[in-house]
Amino acid sequence: MSTQTPQISGGTAAEIADSVRGLVERGRLAPGEVLPPVRALAEQLGVNRNTAVAAYRDLARSGVVVSQGRAGTRVARRSRVPQEGFAAAGALRDVGTGNPDPRLIPDLAPALASVADRGPVLYGEPTIDRDLGSWALDWMAPDVPVPAEEVRLTLTSGAVDAVERLLAQALLRDDAVALEDPCFLASIHLAQLGGYRAVPVAVDAEGMTVEGLRHALDQGVRAVVCTPRAQNPTGSSLSAARAAALREVLADHPYVLVIQDDYFSYLSQQPFHSIVGPDHRRWALVRSVSKFVGPDMCLAVTACDADTAARLEMRLSPGTTWVSHLLQRITHAVITDPSALALIERAGKHYAERNAAFAALLTERGLPTSPGDGVSLWVPLPVAAREVADRLTRRGWLVRTGDEFRLAEGAPPSQHLRLTVHDLDEASAATLADDIVAAATATA
C-alpha cells in the first residue's frame, strides 16, 4: 500500500479510525498490510500528528491494527491457535489429544434422574445452587488466603470461561499478562483474542520459575496466570519451596491479579501449593470439573477476592449468563456419589500409572523421561520435535510438538512432544516407544 494512498479519510481521530476500520471490513485493506506512517498520514489528511497517533492507538486497542515499532503499523492478522482434542488424523493413531479416558468418566444417568424432579429455576433466584455452593466452599476454602467465612464463590461455564472473564475485568488491550511458557493452548488463544501482550514465564520441573516471574513483573504485567499442578503441557507441579519463593516475589506486587488455574484438582497426584500470600489483594483460584466429570460439563468454581468477585458477578447476573442449575445439580449429585468418587480416584491413579509406565519404556530405550502429573506426558528429545513428528507420521502416529505451546517469539524449535498415552494397551505402548526412539535417533 502506498504511503500516499487516498483511501483513508477523516479530520478527527475517531473519523480516521472509522475510515480504517471500514476499509478493513470491506477487504480494501488486507491482513498484514502496512498503513502509512503517522507523519505521512497526518500530512496527507491535513491534521495534527497527535490526531493520527490517537487514531492508530484506538485501532490498536480494538485489535484492528498492530503496532510494530520501526516496522510500522499493520492490519492485524487473524491467526488460528491449535485446539485441544482430536485432530483430522485419518488413518493415523492420534496420541496428541489431551482427552481424558471416557471409560473413567462417571455415568451421568443416575445423577440426572436424581435431580429431574426438583422443579424449575426462575429469574432472580440465586445463581449458585445451595447444595453445590456448600460443597464448593468446602472444596475451595482450604486453599485460599482468607477465612472460609470470607470466601466469595462464582460459577462460570468452565475454567477457560473463568480465566477469560477474570482477565477481561482486569486488563485493557495491550496490557501485559504473564503466561507460562510452554503454555496451555487456551491461554494463548485468550491472550490473542483479548489483545493482551503475553509475557512468557519459563517453566521447569517445579513449575513457574522465580526468575521468569520476576522478569515478567519488571515488564509491568497486570495479571499472572499460573497452573499450580499438572501444568499443561509439561506436567510439572509447584513444589512447596518454589511456591514460597513465588509468593515472596509477588509480595511486592499485591495488586497484580494472580489467577491459579487448578484444572486437574481432583485427579492430581500432587499436593496443592498456592503462590498467593495472605496479604495479596487481587487473586483467583479456578477449579473445573471437566477432567473428571466430563468435558461437556461446562462448570468451574472460582474463589477470589471481594472486588474481583463483585466484578465477575456483574458479568454473570441472574437472567443473563448464569451457569445452568441443572448442570450444577448434576455435578453435585456426581461429586457426592461414593461410586462416582471411587471412579474419579481410580482415573487419577490410572493416568499417573500409565504415564509412569510409558516414561519407563522410553527411559529403558535410552530416552530419559519423567512422567510428571496430568492426562498427558511431556517427552524430551535430542533433536527438533518437528523432525520426529514427521517421521512418526510415516510410522502411523499423530503427535503434538512442543512448538504449538510456545509463547516466546523467535524461540528455537522445540525438542519436546506432548503425548496422550493412557489409553494405549501394552503392545501399542511398546510399539510407540520403539518408534519414538527410532525417529529421534534417525539420521537426516
C-alpha distance (Angstrom), angle and dihedral (degrees) to the residues before:
residue distance angle dihedral
M1 . . .
S2 3.80 . .
T3 3.81 117.6 .
Q4 3.81 87.0 -130.7
T5 3.80 94.9 54.5
P6 3.80 112.3 146.5
Q7 3.79 93.0 -149.6
I8 3.80 98.8 94.1
S9 3.79 114.3 73.5
G10 3.81 140.3 172.7
G11 3.77 142.4 99.1
T12 3.81 100.1 -134.8
A13 3.80 132.3 48.3
A14 3.80 90.9 -107.5
E15 3.81 92.8 50.0
I16 3.79 92.8 47.8
A17 3.82 91.7 48.4
D18 3.82 91.0 48.6
S19 3.80 89.7 50.1
V20 3.81 93.1 52.8
R21 3.80 91.7 44.4
G22 3.79 90.8 52.0
L23 3.80 92.3 49.5
V24 3.80 90.2 51.2
E25 3.81 92.8 47.9
R26 3.82 91.6 50.4
G27 3.79 91.8 48.3
R28 3.80 95.2 -115.6
L29 3.80 88.9 119.7
A30 3.78 110.7 47.0
P31 3.84 128.0 -150.4
G32 3.79 109.1 -84.0
E33 3.80 94.1 19.9
V34 3.81 114.7 141.2
L35 3.80 117.7 -120.2
P36 3.81 122.9 -145.3
P37 3.81 116.1 -81.9
V38 3.79 113.5 -97.6
R39 3.80 94.0 -108.2
A40 3.80 93.3 48.2
L41 3.81 92.8 47.2
A42 3.81 91.6 49.0
E43 3.81 91.4 51.5
Q44 3.80 92.2 45.4
L45 3.81 92.9 52.3
G46 3.79 96.7 35.7
V47 3.81 94.1 -122.4
N48 3.78 135.4 127.9
R49 3.80 115.0 -83.9
N50 3.83 90.2 -121.0
T51 3.80 89.0 59.0
A52 3.81 91.1 57.6
V53 3.82 90.3 45.3
A54 3.82 90.4 53.0
A55 3.82 91.6 49.0
Y56 3.79 92.8 52.2
R57 3.80 90.9 45.0
D58 3.81 91.2 53.8
L59 3.80 90.7 48.0
A60 3.80 91.2 50.8
R61 3.80 91.9 50.0
S62 3.79 90.6 52.6
G63 3.80 91.9 48.6
V64 3.82 96.3 -115.5
V65 3.81 94.4 117.6
V66 3.78 137.7 19.9
S67 3.79 122.6 -139.0
Q68 3.81 112.1 -140.0
G69 3.80 101.1 179.6
R70 3.78 112.1 -128.5
A71 3.80 89.4 3.6
G72 3.81 87.9 68.2
T73 3.79 134.2 -129.0
R74 3.79 118.7 -51.4
V75 3.77 136.7 -173.4
A76 3.81 106.2 -98.1
R77 3.77 118.9 -103.3
R78 3.80 120.3 -135.2
S79 3.78 101.8 -133.8
R80 3.78 120.6 -173.5
V81 3.79 119.6 -126.0
P82 3.81 119.8 -147.2
Q83 3.80 113.2 -105.3
E84 3.79 131.4 -143.8
G85 3.78 118.9 -106.6
F86 3.76 137.7 48.8
A87 3.79 120.0 -10.9
A88 3.77 128.6 -151.6
A89 3.78 90.8 -89.0
G90 3.78 98.9 156.4
A91 3.78 106.8 -173.3
L92 3.82 92.4 -5.6
R93 3.82 123.3 104.5
D94 3.81 105.2 -118.3
V95 3.82 111.8 -138.6
G96 3.79 96.3 161.3
T97 3.81 101.3 72.1
G98 3.79 102.8 109.5
N99 3.82 88.5 -148.7
P100 3.81 125.3 143.2
D101 3.79 119.0 -119.6
P102 3.85 108.3 -88.8
R103 3.79 89.5 -148.7
L104 3.80 88.9 63.7
I105 3.81 96.6 50.4
P106 3.83 112.3 98.9
D107 3.80 118.5 -107.7
L108 3.80 106.4 -105.3
A109 3.82 96.1 -158.6
P110 3.83 96.4 88.6
A111 3.81 90.7 46.2
L112 3.80 91.9 48.9
A113 3.77 91.5 50.2
S114 3.79 91.6 49.7
V115 3.83 93.7 55.8
A116 3.81 100.0 35.9
D117 3.81 95.2 94.8
R118 3.80 98.8 48.0
G119 3.79 96.3 101.9
P120 3.81 132.8 -119.9
V121 3.81 127.4 -53.5
L122 3.80 114.0 -131.9
Y123 3.79 134.4 -156.5
G124 3.77 114.3 -77.0
E125 3.79 96.6 29.7
P126 3.84 120.3 125.3
T127 3.80 112.4 -73.3
I128 3.81 93.5 -135.0
D129 3.79 119.4 62.1
R130 3.81 109.7 -121.7
D131 3.83 97.4 -124.4
L132 3.80 94.5 44.4
G133 3.80 90.7 46.4
S134 3.79 92.0 54.5
W135 3.82 91.7 48.6
A136 3.82 92.1 45.2
L137 3.79 92.3 51.9
D138 3.80 90.5 55.1
W139 3.83 88.5 48.1
M140 3.80 96.5 50.9
A141 3.81 107.3 28.8
P142 3.83 98.6 76.9
D143 3.82 91.7 57.8
V144 3.83 104.1 46.2
P145 3.83 127.9 84.1
V146 3.81 97.4 -117.8
P147 3.82 132.9 69.7
A148 3.81 116.6 -88.3
E149 3.80 92.4 -107.7
E150 3.83 89.6 59.0
V151 3.82 97.1 48.8
R152 3.81 113.2 119.4
L153 3.81 115.5 -157.2
T154 3.79 129.1 -159.7
L155 3.81 128.5 -179.1
T156 3.79 123.0 -143.3
S157 3.80 136.0 175.5
G158 3.79 94.3 -92.8
A159 3.79 136.2 -40.4
V160 3.82 95.0 -74.0
D161 3.80 89.7 53.7
A162 3.81 89.4 50.6
V163 3.81 94.2 50.1
E164 3.81 91.7 46.2
R165 3.81 92.2 52.2
L166 3.80 92.7 44.1
L167 3.79 91.9 52.8
A168 3.81 92.8 43.4
Q169 3.80 92.9 55.8
A170 3.82 92.2 48.0
L171 3.82 105.8 35.9
L172 3.80 140.7 55.4
R173 3.79 125.1 -154.4
D174 3.81 111.2 -72.0
D175 3.82 91.6 23.9
A176 3.79 113.6 133.3
V177 3.81 123.6 -113.8
A178 3.81 125.6 -174.4
L179 3.80 112.8 -128.7
E180 3.78 129.6 177.5
D181 3.79 116.1 -102.9
P182 2.99 114.9 -117.2
C183 3.78 88.0 37.1
F184 3.80 142.8 -163.5
L185 3.82 107.4 -93.8
A186 3.80 94.4 -126.1
S187 3.82 91.5 54.3
I188 3.80 90.5 54.9
H189 3.79 89.0 50.0
L190 3.82 92.9 49.0
A191 3.79 92.0 51.9
Q192 3.79 91.5 51.4
L193 3.80 94.6 46.4
G194 3.79 92.7 46.6
G195 3.79 93.2 47.4
Y196 3.80 91.2 -124.0
R197 3.79 123.5 153.7
A198 3.80 106.1 -117.3
V199 3.80 113.6 -144.9
P200 3.82 109.9 -162.6
V201 3.81 120.2 -130.5
A202 3.77 114.6 -165.0
V203 3.81 119.6 -121.6
D204 3.79 125.7 -149.7
A205 3.81 134.7 173.1
E206 3.83 90.7 -65.4
G207 3.80 95.7 47.7
M208 3.81 129.9 -112.5
T209 3.81 109.7 19.9
V210 3.79 123.7 -122.1
E211 3.80 95.5 -134.3
G212 3.78 90.5 47.1
L213 3.80 92.4 53.3
R214 3.80 92.2 45.0
H215 3.81 90.3 52.2
A216 3.81 91.5 48.8
L217 3.80 91.7 51.2
D218 3.80 89.4 49.6
Q219 3.82 86.5 55.7
G220 3.81 89.3 60.0
V221 3.81 101.0 -108.0
R222 3.79 112.9 178.7
A223 3.81 95.1 -161.5
V224 3.81 138.4 29.5
V225 3.81 124.9 -156.5
C226 3.80 113.0 -160.2
T227 3.81 132.3 175.9
P228 3.82 105.0 -148.5
R229 3.80 95.3 -165.2
A230 3.82 139.0 11.1
Q231 3.80 89.5 20.1
N232 3.79 110.1 -156.7
P233 3.03 118.4 -99.6
T234 3.83 101.5 5.4
G235 3.81 99.8 45.9
S236 3.81 91.2 -137.5
S237 3.81 122.2 147.0
L238 3.79 129.5 -158.3
S239 3.78 115.4 -100.3
A240 3.80 118.1 -141.1
A241 3.81 90.3 -109.2
R242 3.81 93.5 49.6
A243 3.81 92.6 48.2
A244 3.81 90.4 50.7
A245 3.81 91.0 50.5
L246 3.81 91.3 49.7
R247 3.81 90.7 49.3
E248 3.78 88.7 53.6
V249 3.81 91.8 53.2
L250 3.81 91.8 47.3
A251 3.81 92.4 49.1
D252 3.81 89.1 83.0
H253 3.82 91.3 52.9
P254 3.83 105.3 49.3
Y255 3.82 95.1 157.5
V256 3.81 96.2 54.0
L257 3.81 106.4 107.3
V258 3.82 109.0 -117.3
I259 3.82 114.4 -161.7
Q260 3.80 116.5 -168.9
D261 3.80 110.4 -163.2
D262 3.80 104.0 -160.1
Y263 3.80 93.2 175.0
F264 3.83 96.0 153.4
S265 3.83 95.3 49.2
Y266 3.83 105.3 131.8
L267 3.80 92.7 36.7
S268 3.79 98.5 44.8
Q269 3.78 119.3 112.7
Q270 3.82 91.0 -158.5
P271 3.82 130.6 79.8
F272 3.80 119.6 -106.7
H273 3.81 115.4 -108.6
S274 3.81 116.8 -175.8
I275 3.80 124.8 -144.3
V276 3.82 91.3 -160.2
G277 3.81 114.6 98.1
P278 3.82 125.7 -150.3
D279 3.82 93.3 -101.2
H280 3.80 97.8 47.5
R281 3.81 110.5 120.6
R282 3.84 105.1 -161.7
W283 3.79 116.6 44.9
A284 3.79 143.5 133.3
L285 3.80 134.4 -169.2
V286 3.81 113.9 -157.1
R287 3.80 124.8 -165.8
S288 3.79 124.5 177.1
V289 3.80 130.0 -164.0
S290 3.82 95.2 -149.9
K291 3.80 98.5 99.7
F292 3.80 94.7 53.0
V293 3.83 105.8 23.9
G294 3.82 93.5 35.3
P295 3.82 138.4 -81.7
D296 3.80 90.7 -100.3
M297 3.82 90.9 61.1
C298 3.79 93.9 87.3
L299 3.77 100.0 -165.2
A300 3.79 132.6 121.8
V301 3.80 132.2 171.1
T302 3.79 119.4 -138.3
A303 3.79 124.8 -166.2
C304 3.79 114.3 -169.4
D305 3.78 145.6 150.9
A306 3.79 117.2 -67.8
D307 3.81 96.8 -103.3
T308 3.80 94.0 49.2
A309 3.80 90.7 44.5
A310 3.80 91.0 53.5
R311 3.80 91.2 52.2
L312 3.79 92.1 48.7
E313 3.79 92.2 47.9
M314 3.81 90.2 54.6
R315 3.81 88.5 56.8
L316 3.82 92.1 48.0
S317 3.78 101.2 42.9
P318 3.81 122.2 157.8
G319 3.77 112.8 -86.9
T320 3.79 95.3 30.1
T321 3.79 122.2 51.0
W322 3.80 111.2 -11.7
V323 3.80 118.7 142.8
S324 3.81 111.7 -96.5
H325 3.80 112.0 -93.1
L326 3.79 87.7 -143.1
L327 3.81 89.1 62.6
Q328 3.78 89.9 45.1
R329 3.79 92.8 52.4
I330 3.80 93.3 45.4
T331 3.79 90.1 50.1
H332 3.79 91.7 49.9
A333 3.80 91.6 48.0
V334 3.81 91.0 51.7
I335 3.77 97.0 44.0
T336 3.81 92.8 50.4
D337 3.82 95.5 45.6
P338 3.83 109.6 102.6
S339 3.81 93.4 -146.9
A340 3.81 92.1 50.8
L341 3.80 91.1 47.5
A342 3.80 89.9 51.1
L343 3.81 89.8 52.5
I344 3.82 91.4 48.6
E345 3.78 90.4 50.7
R346 3.81 89.7 49.7
A347 3.81 90.0 49.8
G348 3.80 92.9 55.3
K349 3.80 91.3 50.2
H350 3.82 91.4 44.9
Y351 3.83 93.6 55.6
A352 3.80 91.0 46.9
E353 3.79 93.9 47.4
R354 3.81 95.8 46.1
N355 3.80 92.8 47.0
A356 3.80 91.1 47.8
A357 3.81 90.9 49.0
F358 3.79 92.9 50.4
A359 3.82 92.0 45.5
A360 3.81 87.1 53.6
L361 3.82 90.9 51.7
L362 3.79 90.9 54.0
T363 3.80 92.9 44.1
E364 3.80 91.3 51.1
R365 3.81 88.3 53.2
G366 3.80 93.3 53.5
L367 3.81 99.8 -93.3
P368 3.84 105.0 108.7
T369 3.82 110.0 -144.9
S370 3.82 133.1 172.2
P371 3.81 117.0 -148.9
G372 3.81 100.5 -139.4
D373 3.81 117.6 -178.1
G374 3.80 131.9 -66.8
V375 3.78 140.6 54.6
S376 3.81 94.3 -60.8
L377 3.79 138.9 47.7
W378 3.84 128.6 -125.6
V379 3.80 109.4 -142.1
P380 3.84 121.0 -165.1
L381 3.81 117.3 -144.7
P382 3.80 134.2 -163.3
V383 3.83 91.5 -133.8
A384 3.80 139.3 35.4
A385 3.79 111.1 -56.9
R386 3.81 93.5 -134.7
E387 3.79 90.4 62.4
V388 3.80 91.0 51.4
A389 3.81 92.0 45.5
D390 3.81 91.1 53.1
R391 3.80 91.4 51.0
L392 3.80 91.7 46.7
T393 3.79 89.6 52.6
R394 3.76 88.7 59.5
R395 3.79 88.0 51.7
G396 3.82 92.2 53.0
W397 3.83 102.3 -97.0
L398 3.81 130.3 119.7
V399 3.83 112.6 -155.7
R400 3.80 138.7 169.3
T401 3.79 119.4 -118.8
G402 3.77 123.7 -145.7
D403 3.82 89.4 -114.9
E404 3.82 89.8 80.3
F405 3.80 90.6 61.3
R406 3.81 99.1 46.5
L407 3.81 123.7 115.9
A408 3.79 104.6 177.4
E409 3.80 111.6 93.7
G410 3.77 115.6 -129.8
A411 3.79 92.7 16.8
P412 3.81 116.3 154.8
P413 3.81 116.4 -99.2
S414 3.79 113.0 -73.3
Q415 3.79 119.4 -103.8
H416 3.80 95.6 -158.8
L417 3.80 138.6 88.8
R418 3.78 124.1 -155.8
L419 3.80 108.7 -145.5
T420 3.81 133.0 -175.0
V421 3.79 103.6 -154.2
H422 3.79 106.0 150.4
D423 3.82 93.3 106.2
L424 3.82 96.4 51.3
D425 3.80 117.9 109.5
E426 3.80 118.9 -131.2
A427 3.80 95.2 -93.9
S428 3.82 94.0 47.7
A429 3.81 91.4 46.6
A430 3.81 91.3 52.4
T431 3.81 91.2 48.2
L432 3.81 92.3 50.0
A433 3.82 91.6 47.8
D434 3.82 90.4 51.1
D435 3.80 91.2 47.6
I436 3.82 93.6 48.9
V437 3.80 92.6 50.9
A438 3.80 91.2 46.1
A439 3.81 91.6 48.6
A440 3.82 92.5 46.3
T441 3.80 94.1 50.0
A442 3.82 99.9 38.8
T443 3.79 116.2 116.1
A444 3.81 116.6 -120.1
